[in-house]
Amino acid sequence: MLITVDSSSAQPLADQVANSVRAALAGGQAAPGDRLPSARNVAATLGINLHTVLRGYQQLRDEGLVELRRGRTAVITGTADQVRLQLTAAAEEFARAALHAGATDEEALDAARQALANLRE
């Protein structure tokens, strides 16, 4: 599995690590039972701190998508459906906040598009 980060992005590197795994799971490139690359290997390959990778893996563990085993082995336990459910829940939370703020549908969509663009920079 390829884990990538963009050091020029405003998004924290640990979040990018976790998002790479989520994307692989949602896209079918990873499945339950697959092992993630060792945190040490990912850190060395990407030129980032080991603890940054571990924070990304811990996010996935906290979401129930990965099981961290002794010796820092990480195994995917979640499914693509879980990733989609998390995305839906986050979108609903955003929609509630937009409605509460009095935003129109178009303003909310513009804000979401801008947020995505900012994260991709």
Secondary structure, DSSP 8 states (H G I E B T S, - for coil): ------TTSSS-HHHHHHHHHHHHHHTTSS-TT-B---HHHHHHHHT--HHHHHHHHHHHHHTTSEEEETTTEEEE---HHHHHHHHHHHHHHHHHHHHHTT--HHHHHHHHHHHHHHHH-
